[in-house]
Amino acid sequence: MKLTYFMLVAMTSLGIGVVIMMFSFTVAGLILLMSLLIFLLSGLTAWLRYRHYGLMDPFLLFTLFFALYNGPFLLEVAWSISKGLTPSSMFPVEFTSETYLKAALASCFAAAGLHFSAVFVSLGHKKKRNTAVQSIIPTPWVGILVFFFGLVLFILDLQRIGGFWSSLSLPREVRLNLLSELRFSLPYAPFLFSGLACVWLDYARSYLRGFWALGFLGLWCSLMLIQGDRRFLSYAILIAIAAYTAVRYPKLRIKLKFALAFTVIFVAFAFFSQARWLIQPLISGQMSLREAMEWVKQNASPLWLLPGKNEFAGPYFTLLYSIEYLYPTDTPLLGASYLQAVPNLLPRSLYPGDKPSTLDFAFADLIHQRYMSWREATIGWGYSPVAEAYNNFRLWGIPLVFFVIGLFWEWVARLRYKNWVGILLYALLIPQTLNLNRTTIAWSFQEGVYFTGALFFVLVLRALLVPISRGKAFVERAPKSR
C-alpha cells in the first residue's frame, strides 16, 4: 500500500511540475496548480478510504463532494483569467485575480487537512472491521408508519402558506422565505427520512418487498422534483443507498454502471437547476407547456454544466467575498460560528427573543440588500465550510478544522460495522457529507441532531409496539462484499 501510495504521489507531482513549467507562475497558472493539488490530495484521500471501506464510506463521500465544490470551479476560473474573461457572471460582484488565488490556496489547505486526517486514521485501520455483525428484528411496519407520519407532517407544514398545490404557485424563493419566516414549522424531515432509512434497511435484509422501498423513494423524489428541491431529493437517494449497501455491499466497489448513473444524475441536476423556475409559472397558469418547452429549446446549453453556472458556484462565492471584503468582520471569529451550533438547535418558535442569524443567512441578506434589492425575495448562496473556517481562524486554521472534520467522518464510518442501530445512524448522517460542503456547521449540526433524535423516536416506538413473542433478534453475519 505504501509503495502504491508514493508512486501515485510521485507521478502526479511530476505532472503538476510540467504544468508549472508551462504556465511560468502566472496568476492563472498558479490557480490551475492549486486546483490540481486539490484534485491530487482529494484523490489520494478518496483512494485511501476506498481501499479499506468501499465507495459508500462517509469520509470518502465528503472528500468527493469537497473536490466537486472546489476543484472544477477553480479550473474554470483559471481558464477565464488566462483568456481575460470574467470568471463567473453568476456573482453580483466581481473579484480580483489575487482573491481567486487566495481562495484557491484556502481550498488547497482544506484538502491537505482532510488528507492528513485520512492518513492519521488509516494508521489504526483493522481489517476485521469490514466484517460486521448486524442484529435486526424484522419490524418493517415501524419504518412504514414513521415514513407516513413524516409525510403527513410535510403536508400539514405547507398549510402555513396555503397548502401543497397553493405553495407551488409561488416563486421558489418566495415560498422558501415564507416558510422560514413563519413560526411553528413542523419537523417532517427527521421522521420521514428515519422511516425511509428503516424501510430500506428492512428491504436489504429481505424483510420487506422492493415495492415499498422503491415506492416510498419514488414518491418522495417526485414531490421534491415538483417543488424544485434538489437537497431533500439528494438526501433521500443517499439515505436509501447507504442503508441498502451497508447490508448488501459493505465494501461497495466502483463499477461502470455506477459511474454512468452518477454522470446522468449530475447532468440532470445541472439542467434541472436552470429550468426549475418554470414549475411555478406552469402550475399557476402563467405559462403553457408549449411555451416552457420552447424556452428550454432556445436556452438549453452545454454551458449549464460549467461549475460557474450551477450549484458549485454559490458556496464558493461566500469564500471569495469573505477574503476580499473580510466578511463578516475584519477580525477572526475564533470559533464563535461553531459554538452557535448549540443554541441554533432551538427552533425559532422556542427561542427566547430573536434568534440570531447564522453566517449563511446573514450573508444572503447582506448580498440582497447591497446588490440585489430589485429581486422579489432573498436568494440563498449556501456557505462554504472553507469560508467558515477562514472566518474563524483565517488561512492557517483551515487545515486543523478539516482535520477534525475528517475525524468525525471516521467515527460515522465505524457506526455501520456495529449493529442495525449503527447502520441507521450512519445512513441518516450520510446526507451531511453533501450538506456540510454547502452550508454552515450550525445547520449541518442541527440536521444531524434532529435526524438522530427522530431515530430515537423510532426505537421507542419499536420497543412499545413489537410483541414480546417477536423479541428474539436475528443475528447474522453481513454478506461479503461483492
FENWOGI-V329962 format. One record per residue. RES is the residue in one letter. NEAR is the number of other C-alpha atoms within 10 Angstrom. D_FIRST is the distance of its C-alpha to the first C-alpha in whole Angstrom. Layout:
res=RES near=NEAR d_first=D_FIRST
res=RES near=NEAR d_first=D_FIRST
This chain:
res=M near=8 d_first=0
res=K near=7 d_first=4
res=L near=8 d_first=5
res=T near=9 d_first=5
res=Y near=12 d_first=6
res=F near=11 d_first=9
res=M near=12 d_first=10
res=L near=15 d_first=11
res=V near=14 d_first=12
res=A near=12 d_first=14
res=M near=11 d_first=16
res=T near=16 d_first=17
res=S near=15 d_first=18
res=L near=12 d_first=20
res=G near=11 d_first=21
res=I near=18 d_first=23
res=G near=12 d_first=24
res=V near=11 d_first=26
res=V near=17 d_first=27
res=I near=16 d_first=29
res=M near=10 d_first=31
res=M near=11 d_first=32
res=F near=15 d_first=33
res=S near=11 d_first=34
res=F near=14 d_first=34
res=T near=14 d_first=36
res=V near=17 d_first=36
res=A near=25 d_first=35
res=G near=22 d_first=32
res=L near=19 d_first=31
res=I near=27 d_first=31
res=L near=26 d_first=29
res=L near=24 d_first=26
res=M near=26 d_first=26
res=S near=26 d_first=26
res=L near=22 d_first=23
res=L near=23 d_first=21
res=I near=27 d_first=22
res=F near=23 d_first=20
res=L near=22 d_first=17
res=L near=24 d_first=16
res=S near=27 d_first=17
res=G near=19 d_first=15
res=L near=19 d_first=12
res=T near=23 d_first=13
res=A near=23 d_first=14
res=W near=17 d_first=11
res=L near=19 d_first=9
res=R near=24 d_first=12
res=Y near=20 d_first=12
res=R near=12 d_first=9
res=H near=16 d_first=11
res=Y near=22 d_first=14
res=G near=21 d_first=16
res=L near=21 d_first=18
res=M near=25 d_first=21
res=D near=27 d_first=19
res=P near=29 d_first=21
res=F near=28 d_first=19
res=L near=27 d_first=17
res=L near=21 d_first=21
res=F near=25 d_first=22
res=T near=26 d_first=20
res=L near=18 d_first=21
res=F near=19 d_first=25
res=F near=27 d_first=24
res=A near=23 d_first=23
res=L near=18 d_first=26
res=Y near=23 d_first=29
res=N near=26 d_first=28
res=G near=25 d_first=26
res=P near=20 d_first=28
res=F near=23 d_first=32
res=L near=29 d_first=31
res=L near=20 d_first=30
res=E near=19 d_first=34
res=V near=26 d_first=35
res=A near=27 d_first=34
res=W near=16 d_first=36
res=S near=15 d_first=39
res=I near=18 d_first=39
res=S near=15 d_first=39
res=K near=11 d_first=41
res=G near=10 d_first=44
res=L near=12 d_first=44
res=T near=13 d_first=43
res=P near=24 d_first=40
res=S near=20 d_first=41
res=S near=11 d_first=44
res=M near=13 d_first=43
res=F near=16 d_first=44
res=P near=12 d_first=47
res=V near=11 d_first=47
res=E near=14 d_first=45
res=F near=17 d_first=43
res=T near=11 d_first=42
res=S near=17 d_first=40
res=E near=14 d_first=39
res=T near=17 d_first=38
res=Y near=24 d_first=36
res=L near=22 d_first=34
res=K near=18 d_first=34
res=A near=28 d_first=33
res=A near=27 d_first=30
res=L near=20 d_first=29
res=A near=25 d_first=29
res=S near=31 d_first=27
res=C near=28 d_first=24
res=F near=24 d_first=25
res=A near=27 d_first=24
res=A near=29 d_first=21
res=A near=23 d_first=20
res=G near=22 d_first=21
res=L near=29 d_first=19
res=H near=24 d_first=16
res=F near=18 d_first=16
res=S near=24 d_first=17
res=A near=24 d_first=14
res=V near=14 d_first=12
res=F near=14 d_first=15
res=V near=14 d_first=15
res=S near=14 d_first=11
res=L near=8 d_first=12
res=G near=8 d_first=14
res=H near=10 d_first=13
res=K near=9 d_first=14
res=K near=9 d_first=14
res=K near=8 d_first=18
res=R near=14 d_first=18
res=N near=18 d_first=17
res=T near=16 d_first=21
res=A near=21 d_first=23
res=V near=18 d_first=27
res=Q near=22 d_first=30
res=S near=17 d_first=33
res=I near=18 d_first=35
res=I near=18 d_first=39
res=P near=19 d_first=40
res=T near=17 d_first=42
res=P near=20 d_first=42
res=W near=17 d_first=45
res=V near=18 d_first=44
res=G near=25 d_first=42
res=I near=19 d_first=44
res=L near=17 d_first=47
res=V near=25 d_first=45
res=F near=25 d_first=44
res=F near=17 d_first=47
res=F near=15 d_first=48
res=G near=22 d_first=46
res=L near=19 d_first=47
res=V near=13 d_first=51
res=L near=19 d_first=50
res=F near=20 d_first=49
res=I near=14 d_first=52
res=L near=17 d_first=54
res=D near=19 d_first=52
res=L near=18 d_first=53
res=Q near=14 d_first=57
res=R near=17 d_first=57
res=I near=16 d_first=57
res=G near=12 d_first=59
res=G near=14 d_first=57
res=F near=17 d_first=54
res=W near=15 d_first=56
res=S near=14 d_first=58
res=S near=23 d_first=54
res=L near=20 d_first=53
res=S near=17 d_first=56
res=L near=18 d_first=55
res=P near=17 d_first=53
res=R near=20 d_first=49
res=E near=15 d_first=49
res=V near=15 d_first=53
res=R near=18 d_first=52
res=L near=16 d_first=49
res=N near=14 d_first=51
res=L near=16 d_first=53
res=L near=16 d_first=51
res=S near=12 d_first=50
res=E near=10 d_first=53
res=L near=12 d_first=55
res=R near=13 d_first=54
res=F near=14 d_first=54
res=S near=18 d_first=51
res=L near=15 d_first=50
res=P near=16 d_first=46
res=Y near=20 d_first=45
res=A near=20 d_first=42
res=P near=22 d_first=40
res=F near=28 d_first=42
res=L near=27 d_first=42
res=F near=28 d_first=38
res=S near=28 d_first=38
res=G near=29 d_first=40
res=L near=32 d_first=38
res=A near=30 d_first=35
res=C near=32 d_first=37
res=V near=32 d_first=38
res=W near=31 d_first=35
res=L near=32 d_first=33
res=D near=26 d_first=36
res=Y near=22 d_first=36
res=A near=22 d_first=32
res=R near=16 d_first=34
res=S near=12 d_first=37
res=Y near=17 d_first=39
res=L near=18 d_first=40
res=R near=15 d_first=41
res=G near=15 d_first=39
res=F near=10 d_first=43
res=W near=16 d_first=42
res=A near=21 d_first=39
res=L near=15 d_first=39
res=G near=11 d_first=43
res=F near=21 d_first=42
res=L near=20 d_first=39
res=G near=15 d_first=41
res=L near=10 d_first=44
res=W near=18 d_first=42
res=C near=20 d_first=41
res=S near=13 d_first=44
res=L near=14 d_first=46
res=M near=17 d_first=43
res=L near=15 d_first=43
res=I near=14 d_first=47
res=Q near=19 d_first=47
res=G near=21 d_first=44
res=D near=16 d_first=42
res=R near=16 d_first=38
res=R near=12 d_first=37
res=F near=18 d_first=38
res=L near=18 d_first=37
res=S near=17 d_first=34
res=Y near=22 d_first=34
res=A near=23 d_first=35
res=I near=16 d_first=33
res=L near=22 d_first=30
res=I near=25 d_first=31
res=A near=24 d_first=32
res=I near=17 d_first=29
res=A near=28 d_first=27
res=A near=31 d_first=29
res=Y near=23 d_first=29
res=T near=20 d_first=25
res=A near=27 d_first=25
res=V near=26 d_first=27
res=R near=17 d_first=26
res=Y near=20 d_first=23
res=P near=26 d_first=21
res=K near=23 d_first=18
res=L near=17 d_first=19
res=R near=15 d_first=18
res=I near=12 d_first=19
res=K near=8 d_first=22
res=L near=8 d_first=24
res=K near=9 d_first=27
res=F near=11 d_first=25
res=A near=11 d_first=25
res=L near=11 d_first=28
res=A near=10 d_first=29
res=F near=12 d_first=28
res=T near=12 d_first=29
res=V near=12 d_first=33
res=I near=12 d_first=33
res=F near=13 d_first=32
res=V near=13 d_first=35
res=A near=12 d_first=37
res=F near=18 d_first=36
res=A near=20 d_first=37
res=F near=18 d_first=40
res=F near=18 d_first=41
res=S near=16 d_first=41
res=Q near=17 d_first=43
res=A near=16 d_first=46
res=R near=17 d_first=46
res=W near=15 d_first=49
res=L near=21 d_first=51
res=I near=21 d_first=51
res=Q near=20 d_first=53
res=P near=17 d_first=56
res=L near=17 d_first=56
res=I near=18 d_first=56
res=S near=16 d_first=59
res=G near=10 d_first=61
res=Q near=11 d_first=61
res=M near=14 d_first=59
res=S near=14 d_first=59
res=L near=14 d_first=56
res=R near=10 d_first=58
res=E near=13 d_first=57
res=A near=15 d_first=54
res=M near=12 d_first=53
res=E near=12 d_first=55
res=W near=13 d_first=53
res=V near=15 d_first=49
res=K near=10 d_first=51
res=Q near=8 d_first=52
res=N near=12 d_first=49
res=A near=13 d_first=46
res=S near=10 d_first=43
res=P near=10 d_first=40
res=L near=12 d_first=40
res=W near=17 d_first=40
res=L near=17 d_first=36
res=L near=16 d_first=36
res=P near=23 d_first=34
res=G near=23 d_first=37
res=K near=19 d_first=39
res=N near=19 d_first=37
res=E near=21 d_first=36
res=F near=24 d_first=33
res=A near=23 d_first=36
res=G near=21 d_first=38
res=P near=23 d_first=35
res=Y near=27 d_first=34
res=F near=23 d_first=38
res=T near=23 d_first=38
res=L near=28 d_first=36
res=L near=23 d_first=38
res=Y near=21 d_first=41
res=S near=22 d_first=40
res=I near=23 d_first=39
res=E near=16 d_first=42
res=Y near=12 d_first=45
res=L near=15 d_first=43
res=Y near=19 d_first=43
res=P near=17 d_first=44
res=T near=11 d_first=45
res=D near=11 d_first=45
res=T near=12 d_first=44
res=P near=16 d_first=40
res=L near=17 d_first=41
res=L near=15 d_first=38
res=G near=13 d_first=37
res=A near=11 d_first=40
res=S near=18 d_first=39
res=Y near=17 d_first=36
res=L near=12 d_first=39
res=Q near=17 d_first=41
res=A near=18 d_first=39
res=V near=12 d_first=41
res=P near=13 d_first=44
res=N near=18 d_first=43
res=L near=17 d_first=43
res=L near=13 d_first=46
res=P near=16 d_first=48
res=R near=18 d_first=51
res=S near=13 d_first=53
res=L near=11 d_first=53
res=Y near=13 d_first=52
res=P near=9 d_first=55
res=G near=8 d_first=56
res=D near=8 d_first=54
res=K near=14 d_first=50
res=P near=13 d_first=49
res=S near=12 d_first=47
res=T near=18 d_first=43
res=L near=22 d_first=42
res=D near=22 d_first=41
res=F near=18 d_first=45
res=A near=14 d_first=46
res=F near=21 d_first=44
res=A near=18 d_first=46
res=D near=17 d_first=49
res=L near=15 d_first=49
res=I near=19 d_first=48
res=H near=19 d_first=51
res=Q near=13 d_first=53
res=R near=9 d_first=53
res=Y near=12 d_first=52
res=M near=16 d_first=52
res=S near=13 d_first=55
res=W near=9 d_first=57
res=R near=11 d_first=54
res=E near=11 d_first=56
res=A near=18 d_first=53
res=T near=20 d_first=50
res=I near=18 d_first=47
res=G near=19 d_first=43
res=W near=22 d_first=41
res=G near=25 d_first=38
res=Y near=26 d_first=36
res=S near=30 d_first=33
res=P near=26 d_first=31
res=V near=31 d_first=30
res=A near=29 d_first=34
res=E near=25 d_first=35
res=A near=29 d_first=32
res=Y near=25 d_first=34
res=N near=28 d_first=37
res=N near=22 d_first=36
res=F near=18 d_first=35
res=R near=19 d_first=35
res=L near=20 d_first=32
res=W near=13 d_first=30
res=G near=18 d_first=30
res=I near=26 d_first=28
res=P near=24 d_first=25
res=L near=19 d_first=26
res=V near=20 d_first=27
res=F near=23 d_first=24
res=F near=20 d_first=22
res=V near=14 d_first=24
res=I near=17 d_first=24
res=G near=25 d_first=21
res=L near=17 d_first=21
res=F near=14 d_first=24
res=W near=23 d_first=22
res=E near=20 d_first=20
res=W near=14 d_first=23
res=V near=21 d_first=24
res=A near=22 d_first=21
res=R near=18 d_first=21
res=L near=17 d_first=25
res=R near=27 d_first=24
res=Y near=22 d_first=23
res=K near=15 d_first=26
res=N near=15 d_first=29
res=W near=23 d_first=31
res=V near=18 d_first=33
res=G near=17 d_first=29
res=I near=27 d_first=28
res=L near=26 d_first=32
res=L near=22 d_first=31
res=Y near=27 d_first=27
res=A near=34 d_first=29
res=L near=31 d_first=32
res=L near=25 d_first=29
res=I near=27 d_first=27
res=P near=25 d_first=30
res=Q near=24 d_first=29
res=T near=23 d_first=26
res=L near=22 d_first=29
res=N near=23 d_first=32
res=L near=22 d_first=30
res=N near=26 d_first=29
res=R near=25 d_first=33
res=T near=23 d_first=35
res=T near=25 d_first=35
res=I near=25 d_first=34
res=A near=21 d_first=37
res=W near=19 d_first=38
res=S near=21 d_first=34
res=F near=19 d_first=35
res=Q near=17 d_first=38
res=E near=20 d_first=37
res=G near=17 d_first=34
res=V near=16 d_first=37
res=Y near=18 d_first=39
res=F near=22 d_first=37
res=T near=19 d_first=36
res=G near=16 d_first=40
res=A near=22 d_first=41
res=L near=24 d_first=38
res=F near=15 d_first=40
res=F near=15 d_first=43
res=V near=20 d_first=42
res=L near=13 d_first=41
res=V near=11 d_first=45
res=L near=15 d_first=46
res=R near=16 d_first=44
res=A near=12 d_first=46
res=L near=10 d_first=49
res=L near=10 d_first=49
res=V near=15 d_first=47
res=P near=9 d_first=50
res=I near=9 d_first=49
res=S near=6 d_first=50
res=R near=10 d_first=46
res=G near=11 d_first=45
res=K near=11 d_first=43
res=A near=11 d_first=39
res=F near=11 d_first=37
res=V near=12 d_first=34
res=E near=11 d_first=31
res=R near=12 d_first=28
res=A near=19 d_first=26
res=P near=15 d_first=25
res=K near=13 d_first=22
res=S near=16 d_first=20
res=R near=9 d_first=21
